[in-house]
Amino acid sequence: MGKTRSAPTLNDVAKAAGVSTATVSRCLNSPERVIEKTRERVMHAVESLGYTPNFAARVMAAKRSFTIGAIIPTMDNAIFARGLQEFQDQLRESGYTLLVSSSAYDPKVEHEQIRTLVARGADGLLLIGHARDAEVYAYLEKHQIPSLVAWSYDPHMHPPSVGFGNAAAMDELAQSVISVGHRRIAMISGITQGNDRAQARVEGVRKAMADNGLDANALTLIETSYEIDKGAEAFGQLMALSPRPTVVMCGNDVLAVGALRQAEKLGIQIPEQVSVTGFDDIELAEIVTPALTTVHVPHREMGRKAARELIAMVEGKSEGRSLCIDTRLVNRGSLAKPPC
């Protein structure tokens, strides 16, 4: 019976490549610090030998798991996919692995997932929005787990955030809506309870109304989950009102696409009879008819900067900075002057 072949070691790779074990380690952990010719020789030896780094040894040496956790509200919304892809790419470049969980907008589920990720040794956590119980942050503080908030920006809150001002962005869009003549404004929002991003977007519309001499309390508001069918249903309810609104501002593009679909079913012309706006500027916003006037959120930039900042926090290079990402209005065909 033949001997069991042992797994290749770091020494084997170094010998095959004709370099020191320290050089092999640098190639695997900090490839930018090794000249290309040497790096190629080492990586060729790694591939040909089938060498796999000893992750456990690396964890023990660094006292880190090189794992970052992210808990998002849902995997159904494309906005999180955009940002998380860039977040993951940046983590990978720095030698970290991403673990993702979805809470389905349930704070109890999110709390359980936070505990699970901490128990699995996550070095840091990315969270969406600030709205959660203080005991969650106390738990992270107790276990010394750096955390960072994304998709929301508030420099006065803890933990630090890398995101954008939801209220300010929606305020700017609402100002544009009002400037073309709309006074009867309705909004289809996500569920605001436990969702500070949705709350802030409603606040942004109300602020713009108040700033323009309109009664902010007169905003016709329907809250629903972020689904195309729910947006369609809510739009139908608004169109049954008398007088009906001249513009329907939606909390995100998914709801707005649902509104457009329902308008077509009802034979309502957009924007000739009713205007519709969205928020996020996902791919759907540009390909629907008419294309959506919306707020462009640079999700990839946000994901990239969030990863860099969280890594800096994990590695003790930053105490945590809050960074604001700029949004911008995108004017397309779904917004026009109200009908006479």
Short mmCIF file of the C-alpha atoms (twelve columns), coordinates in Angstrom:
data_MODEL
# 
_entry.id   MODEL 
# 
loop_
_atom_site.group_PDB 
_atom_site.id 
_atom_site.type_symbol 
_atom_site.label_atom_id 
_atom_site.label_alt_id 
_atom_site.label_comp_id 
_atom_site.label_asym_id 
_atom_site.label_seq_id 
_atom_site.Cartn_x 
_atom_site.Cartn_y 
_atom_site.Cartn_z 
_atom_site.pdbx_PDB_model_num 
ATOM 1   C CA . MET A 1   0.000   0.000  0.000   1 
ATOM 2   C CA . GLY A 2   1.552   3.293  -1.125  1 
ATOM 3   C CA . LYS A 3   2.204   6.276  1.075   1 
ATOM 4   C CA . THR A 4   -0.444  9.000  1.278   1 
ATOM 5   C CA . ARG A 5   0.883   12.034 -0.530  1 
ATOM 6   C CA . SER A 6   1.197   14.979 1.845   1 
ATOM 7   C CA . ALA A 7   -0.140  18.396 0.912   1 
ATOM 8   C CA . PRO A 8   2.433   20.816 -0.520  1 
ATOM 9   C CA . THR A 9   3.879   23.288 1.966   1 
ATOM 10  C CA . LEU A 10  5.101   26.861 1.822   1 
ATOM 11  C CA . ASN A 11  8.638   25.479 1.743   1 
ATOM 12  C CA . ASP A 12  7.780   23.361 -1.303  1 
ATOM 13  C CA . VAL A 13  6.527   26.423 -3.158  1 
ATOM 14  C CA . ALA A 14  9.611   28.441 -2.190  1 
ATOM 15  C CA . LYS A 15  11.931  25.659 -3.368  1 
ATOM 16  C CA . ALA A 16  10.086  25.240 -6.687  1 
ATOM 17  C CA . ALA A 17  10.112  28.989 -7.345  1 
ATOM 18  C CA . GLY A 18  13.683  29.498 -6.165  1 
ATOM 19  C CA . VAL A 19  12.752  32.129 -3.585  1 
ATOM 20  C CA . SER A 20  12.455  32.437 0.176   1 
ATOM 21  C CA . THR A 21  9.347   31.471 2.114   1 
ATOM 22  C CA . ALA A 22  8.992   35.157 3.063   1 
ATOM 23  C CA . THR A 23  8.734   36.059 -0.628  1 
ATOM 24  C CA . VAL A 24  6.063   33.409 -1.158  1 
ATOM 25  C CA . SER A 25  4.123   34.800 1.796   1 
ATOM 26  C CA . ARG A 26  4.341   38.326 0.394   1 
ATOM 27  C CA . CYS A 27  3.103   37.127 -2.998  1 
ATOM 28  C CA . LEU A 28  0.048   35.574 -1.393  1 
ATOM 29  C CA . ASN A 29  -0.763  38.325 1.107   1 
ATOM 30  C CA . SER A 30  0.633   41.520 -0.437  1 
ATOM 31  C CA . PRO A 31  1.262   40.807 -4.135  1 
ATOM 32  C CA . GLU A 32  1.741   44.508 -4.918  1 
ATOM 33  C CA . ARG A 33  4.971   44.401 -2.886  1 
ATOM 34  C CA . VAL A 34  6.608   41.820 -5.169  1 
ATOM 35  C CA . ILE A 35  8.002   42.530 -8.630  1 
ATOM 36  C CA . GLU A 36  5.958   41.029 -11.451 1 
ATOM 37  C CA . LYS A 37  8.570   38.562 -12.703 1 
ATOM 38  C CA . THR A 38  9.047   37.033 -9.244  1 
ATOM 39  C CA . ARG A 39  5.328   37.073 -8.558  1 
ATOM 40  C CA . GLU A 40  4.597   35.168 -11.758 1 
ATOM 41  C CA . ARG A 41  7.228   32.534 -10.896 1 
ATOM 42  C CA . VAL A 42  5.808   32.058 -7.411  1 
ATOM 43  C CA . MET A 43  2.195   31.860 -8.599  1 
ATOM 44  C CA . HIS A 44  3.188   29.331 -11.266 1 
ATOM 45  C CA . ALA A 45  4.694   27.159 -8.509  1 
ATOM 46  C CA . VAL A 46  1.535   27.600 -6.394  1 
ATOM 47  C CA . GLU A 47  -0.647  26.451 -9.307  1 
ATOM 48  C CA . SER A 48  1.549   23.553 -10.417 1 
ATOM 49  C CA . LEU A 49  1.915   22.170 -6.889  1 
ATOM 50  C CA . GLY A 50  -1.724  22.797 -5.968  1 
ATOM 51  C CA . TYR A 51  -0.680  24.667 -2.854  1 
ATOM 52  C CA . THR A 52  -3.435  26.008 -0.565  1 
ATOM 53  C CA . PRO A 53  -2.442  28.533 2.131   1 
ATOM 54  C CA . ASN A 54  -2.971  27.407 5.712   1 
ATOM 55  C CA . PHE A 55  -5.871  29.662 6.633   1 
ATOM 56  C CA . ALA A 56  -5.927  28.564 10.264  1 
ATOM 57  C CA . ALA A 57  -2.266  29.465 10.708  1 
ATOM 58  C CA . ARG A 58  -2.877  32.841 9.119   1 
ATOM 59  C CA . VAL A 59  -5.785  33.502 11.479  1 
ATOM 60  C CA . MET A 60  -3.730  32.550 14.532  1 
ATOM 61  C CA . ALA A 61  -0.792  34.690 13.459  1 
ATOM 62  C CA . ALA A 62  -2.874  37.766 12.675  1 
ATOM 63  C CA . LYS A 63  -5.520  37.212 15.386  1 
ATOM 64  C CA . ARG A 64  -8.128  37.937 12.708  1 
ATOM 65  C CA . SER A 65  -10.404 35.744 10.589  1 
ATOM 66  C CA . PHE A 66  -10.092 37.969 7.481   1 
ATOM 67  C CA . THR A 67  -13.865 37.704 7.187   1 
ATOM 68  C CA . ILE A 68  -16.296 40.614 6.974   1 
ATOM 69  C CA . GLY A 69  -20.033 40.202 7.500   1 
ATOM 70  C CA . ALA A 70  -22.751 42.204 5.762   1 
ATOM 71  C CA . ILE A 71  -26.437 42.106 6.664   1 
ATOM 72  C CA . ILE A 72  -28.781 43.552 4.062   1 
ATOM 73  C CA . PRO A 73  -32.577 43.941 4.311   1 
ATOM 74  C CA . THR A 74  -33.322 41.902 1.176   1 
ATOM 75  C CA . MET A 75  -31.673 40.139 -1.739  1 
ATOM 76  C CA . ASP A 76  -34.575 41.006 -4.042  1 
ATOM 77  C CA . ASN A 77  -33.518 44.619 -4.607  1 
ATOM 78  C CA . ALA A 78  -30.855 45.345 -7.228  1 
ATOM 79  C CA . ILE A 79  -29.514 48.357 -5.331  1 
ATOM 80  C CA . PHE A 80  -27.870 46.133 -2.738  1 
ATOM 81  C CA . ALA A 81  -26.373 43.859 -5.394  1 
ATOM 82  C CA . ARG A 82  -24.596 46.805 -7.032  1 
ATOM 83  C CA . GLY A 83  -23.041 48.114 -3.850  1 
ATOM 84  C CA . LEU A 84  -22.168 44.733 -2.373  1 
ATOM 85  C CA . GLN A 85  -20.394 43.566 -5.524  1 
ATOM 86  C CA . GLU A 86  -17.976 46.487 -5.316  1 
ATOM 87  C CA . PHE A 87  -17.732 46.035 -1.539  1 
ATOM 88  C CA . GLN A 88  -16.748 42.395 -2.034  1 
ATOM 89  C CA . ASP A 89  -14.252 43.196 -4.801  1 
ATOM 90  C CA . GLN A 90  -12.460 45.662 -2.539  1 
ATOM 91  C CA . LEU A 91  -12.414 43.164 0.329   1 
ATOM 92  C CA . ARG A 92  -10.951 40.475 -1.905  1 
ATOM 93  C CA . GLU A 93  -8.138  42.755 -3.027  1 
ATOM 94  C CA . SER A 94  -7.188  43.160 0.630   1 
ATOM 95  C CA . GLY A 95  -7.413  39.445 1.414   1 
ATOM 96  C CA . TYR A 96  -10.820 39.418 3.091   1 
ATOM 97  C CA . THR A 97  -13.847 37.200 2.463   1 
ATOM 98  C CA . LEU A 98  -17.436 38.468 2.580   1 
ATOM 99  C CA . LEU A 99  -20.306 36.668 4.317   1 
ATOM 100 C CA . VAL A 100 -23.765 38.041 3.453   1 
ATOM 101 C CA . SER A 101 -27.059 37.572 5.290   1 
ATOM 102 C CA . SER A 102 -30.531 38.961 4.558   1 
ATOM 103 C CA . SER A 103 -32.859 40.028 7.369   1 
ATOM 104 C CA . ALA A 104 -36.071 40.471 5.332   1 
ATOM 105 C CA . TYR A 105 -36.494 43.833 7.116   1 
ATOM 106 C CA . ASP A 106 -37.012 41.980 10.416  1 
ATOM 107 C CA . PRO A 107 -34.976 43.519 13.293  1 
ATOM 108 C CA . LYS A 108 -35.111 40.289 15.324  1 
ATOM 109 C CA . VAL A 109 -33.692 38.312 12.409  1 
ATOM 110 C CA . GLU A 110 -31.001 40.942 11.908  1 
ATOM 111 C CA . HIS A 111 -30.004 40.731 15.573  1 
ATOM 112 C CA . GLU A 112 -29.716 36.929 15.323  1 
ATOM 113 C CA . GLN A 113 -27.591 37.252 12.196  1 
ATOM 114 C CA . ILE A 114 -25.286 39.757 13.879  1 
ATOM 115 C CA . ARG A 115 -24.739 37.337 16.758  1 
ATOM 116 C CA . THR A 116 -24.104 34.478 14.338  1 
ATOM 117 C CA . LEU A 117 -21.546 36.432 12.321  1 
ATOM 118 C CA . VAL A 118 -19.758 37.538 15.485  1 
ATOM 119 C CA . ALA A 119 -19.742 33.939 16.738  1 
ATOM 120 C CA . ARG A 120 -18.195 32.849 13.444  1 
ATOM 121 C CA . GLY A 121 -15.363 35.292 13.988  1 
ATOM 122 C CA . ALA A 122 -16.267 38.139 11.643  1 
ATOM 123 C CA . ASP A 123 -13.680 40.903 11.966  1 
ATOM 124 C CA . GLY A 124 -16.188 43.637 11.118  1 
ATOM 125 C CA . LEU A 125 -19.783 44.183 10.045  1 
ATOM 126 C CA . LEU A 126 -21.489 46.249 7.364   1 
ATOM 127 C CA . LEU A 127 -25.036 47.259 8.335   1 
ATOM 128 C CA . ILE A 128 -27.722 49.068 6.335   1 
ATOM 129 C CA . GLY A 129 -29.071 52.207 7.959   1 
ATOM 130 C CA . HIS A 130 -28.870 53.302 11.602  1 
ATOM 131 C CA . ALA A 131 -32.350 52.277 12.795  1 
ATOM 132 C CA . ARG A 132 -31.901 49.457 15.313  1 
ATOM 133 C CA . ASP A 133 -32.025 48.955 19.068  1 
ATOM 134 C CA . ALA A 134 -29.212 50.379 21.187  1 
ATOM 135 C CA . GLU A 135 -28.581 46.900 22.615  1 
ATOM 136 C CA . VAL A 136 -27.308 45.772 19.203  1 
ATOM 137 C CA . TYR A 137 -24.613 48.443 19.190  1 
ATOM 138 C CA . ALA A 138 -23.826 47.686 22.844  1 
ATOM 139 C CA . TYR A 139 -23.344 44.029 21.907  1 
ATOM 140 C CA . LEU A 140 -20.902 44.951 19.113  1 
ATOM 141 C CA . GLU A 141 -19.024 47.317 21.433  1 
ATOM 142 C CA . LYS A 142 -18.751 44.603 24.086  1 
ATOM 143 C CA . HIS A 143 -17.254 42.182 21.571  1 
ATOM 144 C CA . GLN A 144 -15.081 44.921 20.007  1 
ATOM 145 C CA . ILE A 145 -16.438 44.335 16.515  1 
ATOM 146 C CA . PRO A 146 -16.017 47.377 14.238  1 
ATOM 147 C CA . SER A 147 -19.224 48.193 12.379  1 
ATOM 148 C CA . LEU A 148 -20.062 50.577 9.573   1 
ATOM 149 C CA . VAL A 149 -23.408 51.755 8.188   1 
ATOM 150 C CA . ALA A 150 -24.075 52.151 4.467   1 
ATOM 151 C CA . TRP A 151 -26.963 53.450 2.312   1 
ATOM 152 C CA . SER A 152 -27.403 56.228 4.858   1 
ATOM 153 C CA . TYR A 153 -25.253 59.125 6.008   1 
ATOM 154 C CA . ASP A 154 -25.392 60.864 9.369   1 
ATOM 155 C CA . PRO A 155 -22.095 62.145 10.788  1 
ATOM 156 C CA . HIS A 156 -23.716 62.696 14.185  1 
ATOM 157 C CA . MET A 157 -24.669 59.066 14.743  1 
ATOM 158 C CA . HIS A 158 -22.722 55.985 15.763  1 
ATOM 159 C CA . PRO A 159 -21.525 53.787 14.163  1 
ATOM 160 C CA . PRO A 160 -19.924 55.800 11.345  1 
ATOM 161 C CA . SER A 161 -21.591 55.753 7.946   1 
ATOM 162 C CA . VAL A 162 -20.568 55.734 4.312   1 
ATOM 163 C CA . GLY A 163 -23.649 56.667 2.337   1 
ATOM 164 C CA . PHE A 164 -25.838 59.526 1.228   1 
ATOM 165 C CA . GLY A 165 -28.413 61.882 2.685   1 
ATOM 166 C CA . ASN A 166 -31.737 60.253 1.841   1 
ATOM 167 C CA . ALA A 167 -33.766 63.252 2.999   1 
ATOM 168 C CA . ALA A 168 -31.615 65.757 1.114   1 
ATOM 169 C CA . ALA A 169 -31.702 63.706 -2.096  1 
ATOM 170 C CA . MET A 170 -35.482 63.341 -2.022  1 
ATOM 171 C CA . ASP A 171 -35.859 67.000 -1.064  1 
ATOM 172 C CA . GLU A 172 -33.936 67.969 -4.202  1 
ATOM 173 C CA . LEU A 173 -36.150 65.761 -6.372  1 
ATOM 174 C CA . ALA A 174 -39.325 67.121 -4.757  1 
ATOM 175 C CA . GLN A 175 -38.107 70.682 -5.320  1 
ATOM 176 C CA . SER A 176 -37.779 69.829 -9.010  1 
ATOM 177 C CA . VAL A 177 -41.287 68.316 -9.043  1 
ATOM 178 C CA . ILE A 178 -42.765 71.431 -7.446  1 
ATOM 179 C CA . SER A 179 -40.803 73.775 -9.723  1 
ATOM 180 C CA . VAL A 180 -42.583 72.427 -12.813 1 
ATOM 181 C CA . GLY A 181 -45.953 73.215 -11.226 1 
ATOM 182 C CA . HIS A 182 -47.111 70.208 -9.198  1 
ATOM 183 C CA . ARG A 183 -49.150 70.926 -6.079  1 
ATOM 184 C CA . ARG A 184 -51.187 67.744 -5.560  1 
ATOM 185 C CA . ILE A 185 -48.352 65.417 -4.567  1 
ATOM 186 C CA . ALA A 186 -48.693 61.782 -3.535  1 
ATOM 187 C CA . MET A 187 -46.009 59.355 -2.448  1 
ATOM 188 C CA . ILE A 188 -45.649 55.582 -2.494  1 
ATOM 189 C CA . SER A 189 -43.075 54.807 0.184   1 
ATOM 190 C CA . GLY A 190 -41.479 51.727 1.615   1 
ATOM 191 C CA . ILE A 191 -42.523 50.769 5.134   1 
ATOM 192 C CA . THR A 192 -41.064 53.524 7.321   1 
ATOM 193 C CA . GLN A 193 -41.149 51.692 10.656  1 
ATOM 194 C CA . GLY A 194 -37.635 50.464 11.371  1 
ATOM 195 C CA . ASN A 195 -36.350 51.868 8.066   1 
ATOM 196 C CA . ASP A 196 -34.619 55.214 8.490   1 
ATOM 197 C CA . ARG A 197 -33.922 55.456 4.734   1 
ATOM 198 C CA . ALA A 198 -37.638 55.283 3.910   1 
ATOM 199 C CA . GLN A 199 -38.470 57.692 6.744   1 
ATOM 200 C CA . ALA A 200 -35.901 60.195 5.495   1 
ATOM 201 C CA . ARG A 201 -37.235 60.112 1.939   1 
ATOM 202 C CA . VAL A 202 -40.742 60.926 3.157   1 
ATOM 203 C CA . GLU A 203 -39.295 63.723 5.276   1 
ATOM 204 C CA . GLY A 204 -37.489 65.070 2.206   1 
ATOM 205 C CA . VAL A 205 -40.739 65.393 0.257   1 
ATOM 206 C CA . ARG A 206 -42.505 67.056 3.173   1 
ATOM 207 C CA . LYS A 207 -39.643 69.518 3.668   1 
ATOM 208 C CA . ALA A 208 -39.758 70.560 0.007   1 
ATOM 209 C CA . MET A 209 -43.519 71.063 0.266   1 
ATOM 210 C CA . ALA A 210 -43.168 73.212 3.374   1 
ATOM 211 C CA . ASP A 211 -40.352 75.235 1.810   1 
ATOM 212 C CA . ASN A 212 -42.637 76.058 -1.103  1 
ATOM 213 C CA . GLY A 213 -45.642 77.109 0.954   1 
ATOM 214 C CA . LEU A 214 -47.516 73.813 0.614   1 
ATOM 215 C CA . ASP A 215 -49.110 71.940 3.505   1 
ATOM 216 C CA . ALA A 216 -46.677 69.104 4.250   1 
ATOM 217 C CA . ASN A 217 -49.432 67.281 6.143   1 
ATOM 218 C CA . ALA A 218 -51.452 67.190 2.931   1 
ATOM 219 C CA . LEU A 219 -49.005 64.746 1.362   1 
ATOM 220 C CA . THR A 220 -50.995 61.678 0.346   1 
ATOM 221 C CA . LEU A 221 -48.836 58.778 1.523   1 
ATOM 222 C CA . ILE A 222 -49.119 55.038 0.999   1 
ATOM 223 C CA . GLU A 223 -46.561 52.751 2.647   1 
ATOM 224 C CA . THR A 224 -45.936 49.315 1.186   1 
ATOM 225 C CA . SER A 225 -43.188 46.763 0.624   1 
ATOM 226 C CA . TYR A 226 -40.651 47.312 -2.149  1 
ATOM 227 C CA . GLU A 227 -42.263 45.166 -4.847  1 
ATOM 228 C CA . ILE A 228 -43.458 45.976 -8.366  1 
ATOM 229 C CA . ASP A 229 -46.906 44.515 -7.667  1 
ATOM 230 C CA . LYS A 230 -47.232 46.553 -4.476  1 
ATOM 231 C CA . GLY A 231 -46.266 49.723 -6.333  1 
ATOM 232 C CA . ALA A 232 -48.898 48.948 -8.955  1 
ATOM 233 C CA . GLU A 233 -51.561 48.348 -6.304  1 
ATOM 234 C CA . ALA A 234 -50.745 51.587 -4.473  1 
ATOM 235 C CA . PHE A 235 -50.812 53.587 -7.710  1 
ATOM 236 C CA . GLY A 236 -54.269 52.211 -8.466  1 
ATOM 237 C CA . GLN A 237 -55.476 53.389 -5.054  1 
ATOM 238 C CA . LEU A 238 -54.111 56.869 -5.678  1 
ATOM 239 C CA . MET A 239 -55.744 57.103 -9.078  1 
ATOM 240 C CA . ALA A 240 -59.121 56.325 -7.481  1 
ATOM 241 C CA . LEU A 241 -58.932 59.505 -5.401  1 
ATOM 242 C CA . SER A 242 -60.842 62.645 -6.342  1 
ATOM 243 C CA . PRO A 243 -59.153 64.888 -7.090  1 
ATOM 244 C CA . ARG A 244 -56.301 62.586 -7.867  1 
ATOM 245 C CA . PRO A 245 -52.660 63.651 -7.496  1 
ATOM 246 C CA . THR A 246 -50.836 65.122 -10.480 1 
ATOM 247 C CA . VAL A 247 -47.566 63.452 -9.476  1 
ATOM 248 C CA . VAL A 248 -46.708 60.229 -7.663  1 
ATOM 249 C CA . MET A 249 -43.260 60.219 -6.083  1 
ATOM 250 C CA . CYS A 250 -42.026 56.712 -5.297  1 
ATOM 251 C CA . GLY A 251 -39.603 55.653 -2.576  1 
ATOM 252 C CA . ASN A 252 -37.564 53.680 -5.076  1 
ATOM 253 C CA . ASP A 253 -37.501 52.704 -8.743  1 
ATOM 254 C CA . VAL A 254 -39.096 49.300 -8.104  1 
ATOM 255 C CA . LEU A 255 -42.250 50.942 -6.778  1 
ATOM 256 C CA . ALA A 256 -42.164 53.466 -9.633  1 
ATOM 257 C CA . VAL A 257 -41.979 50.709 -12.250 1 
ATOM 258 C CA . GLY A 258 -45.044 49.157 -10.622 1 
ATOM 259 C CA . ALA A 259 -46.799 52.520 -10.885 1 
ATOM 260 C CA . LEU A 260 -45.948 52.775 -14.581 1 
ATOM 261 C CA . ARG A 261 -47.251 49.291 -15.216 1 
ATOM 262 C CA . GLN A 262 -50.539 50.027 -13.473 1 
ATOM 263 C CA . ALA A 263 -50.896 53.318 -15.343 1 
ATOM 264 C CA . GLU A 264 -50.685 51.418 -18.624 1 
ATOM 265 C CA . LYS A 265 -53.378 48.987 -17.436 1 
ATOM 266 C CA . LEU A 266 -55.621 51.880 -16.439 1 
ATOM 267 C CA . GLY A 267 -55.053 53.736 -19.695 1 
ATOM 268 C CA . ILE A 268 -53.428 56.659 -17.889 1 
ATOM 269 C CA . GLN A 269 -50.760 58.449 -19.891 1 
ATOM 270 C CA . ILE A 270 -47.451 59.169 -18.169 1 
ATOM 271 C CA . PRO A 271 -46.501 62.014 -17.878 1 
ATOM 272 C CA . GLU A 272 -49.298 63.756 -19.807 1 
ATOM 273 C CA . GLN A 273 -51.940 62.952 -17.188 1 
ATOM 274 C CA . VAL A 274 -49.859 61.995 -14.150 1 
ATOM 275 C CA . SER A 275 -46.115 62.245 -13.511 1 
ATOM 276 C CA . VAL A 276 -44.141 59.505 -11.740 1 
ATOM 277 C CA . THR A 277 -40.674 59.652 -10.151 1 
ATOM 278 C CA . GLY A 278 -38.397 57.023 -8.646  1 
ATOM 279 C CA . PHE A 279 -35.240 56.800 -6.546  1 
ATOM 280 C CA . ASP A 280 -31.948 54.835 -6.986  1 
ATOM 281 C CA . ASP A 281 -31.531 54.816 -10.794 1 
ATOM 282 C CA . ILE A 282 -31.331 51.052 -11.242 1 
ATOM 283 C CA . GLU A 283 -31.164 49.629 -14.784 1 
ATOM 284 C CA . LEU A 284 -34.954 49.306 -14.962 1 
ATOM 285 C CA . ALA A 285 -35.326 53.078 -14.589 1 
ATOM 286 C CA . GLU A 286 -33.774 53.685 -17.983 1 
ATOM 287 C CA . ILE A 287 -35.426 50.921 -20.011 1 
ATOM 288 C CA . VAL A 288 -39.065 51.345 -18.966 1 
ATOM 289 C CA . THR A 289 -41.398 53.547 -21.007 1 
ATOM 290 C CA . PRO A 290 -41.352 56.369 -20.289 1 
ATOM 291 C CA . ALA A 291 -37.903 56.280 -18.703 1 
ATOM 292 C CA . LEU A 292 -37.975 57.331 -15.058 1 
ATOM 293 C CA . THR A 293 -36.988 60.661 -13.629 1 
ATOM 294 C CA . THR A 294 -35.143 59.547 -10.526 1 
ATOM 295 C CA . VAL A 295 -32.234 60.073 -8.139  1 
ATOM 296 C CA . HIS A 296 -28.958 58.468 -9.154  1 
ATOM 297 C CA . VAL A 297 -27.199 56.797 -6.237  1 
ATOM 298 C CA . PRO A 298 -23.562 55.808 -6.951  1 
ATOM 299 C CA . HIS A 299 -23.864 52.402 -5.279  1 
ATOM 300 C CA . ARG A 300 -20.529 51.111 -6.545  1 
ATOM 301 C CA . GLU A 301 -18.620 54.116 -5.237  1 
ATOM 302 C CA . MET A 302 -20.370 53.695 -1.910  1 
ATOM 303 C CA . GLY A 303 -19.504 49.990 -1.745  1 
ATOM 304 C CA . ARG A 304 -15.870 50.663 -2.618  1 
ATOM 305 C CA . LYS A 305 -15.415 53.420 -0.019  1 
ATOM 306 C CA . ALA A 306 -17.309 51.466 2.644   1 
ATOM 307 C CA . ALA A 307 -14.994 48.465 2.176   1 
ATOM 308 C CA . ARG A 308 -11.865 50.591 2.431   1 
ATOM 309 C CA . GLU A 309 -13.084 52.352 5.554   1 
ATOM 310 C CA . LEU A 310 -14.224 49.161 7.297   1 
ATOM 311 C CA . ILE A 311 -10.917 47.436 6.539   1 
ATOM 312 C CA . ALA A 312 -9.079  50.435 7.985   1 
ATOM 313 C CA . MET A 313 -11.206 50.142 11.126  1 
ATOM 314 C CA . VAL A 314 -10.583 46.398 11.441  1 
ATOM 315 C CA . GLU A 315 -6.843  46.884 11.004  1 
ATOM 316 C CA . GLY A 316 -6.702  49.692 13.555  1 
ATOM 317 C CA . LYS A 317 -5.822  52.357 10.987  1 
ATOM 318 C CA . SER A 318 -9.039  54.353 11.497  1 
ATOM 319 C CA . GLU A 319 -11.442 54.931 14.368  1 
ATOM 320 C CA . GLY A 320 -14.212 55.185 11.763  1 
ATOM 321 C CA . ARG A 321 -14.974 58.096 9.469   1 
ATOM 322 C CA . SER A 322 -18.365 59.046 8.069   1 
ATOM 323 C CA . LEU A 323 -18.207 59.752 4.341   1 
ATOM 324 C CA . CYS A 324 -20.966 61.370 2.270   1 
ATOM 325 C CA . ILE A 325 -21.508 60.120 -1.282  1 
ATOM 326 C CA . ASP A 326 -23.101 62.636 -3.651  1 
ATOM 327 C CA . THR A 327 -26.339 61.769 -5.454  1 
ATOM 328 C CA . ARG A 328 -27.729 63.568 -8.511  1 
ATOM 329 C CA . LEU A 329 -31.046 64.066 -10.249 1 
ATOM 330 C CA . VAL A 330 -31.647 62.238 -13.517 1 
ATOM 331 C CA . ASN A 331 -34.370 63.903 -15.573 1 
ATOM 332 C CA . ARG A 332 -36.062 61.560 -18.014 1 
ATOM 333 C CA . GLY A 333 -39.517 61.265 -19.531 1 
ATOM 334 C CA . SER A 334 -41.779 60.446 -16.588 1 
ATOM 335 C CA . LEU A 335 -41.960 63.974 -15.147 1 
ATOM 336 C CA . ALA A 336 -43.698 66.897 -16.873 1 
ATOM 337 C CA . LYS A 337 -45.877 69.866 -16.043 1 
ATOM 338 C CA . PRO A 338 -49.257 68.929 -14.500 1 
ATOM 339 C CA . PRO A 339 -52.260 68.848 -16.801 1 
ATOM 340 C CA . CYS A 340 -54.239 72.077 -16.993 1 
# 
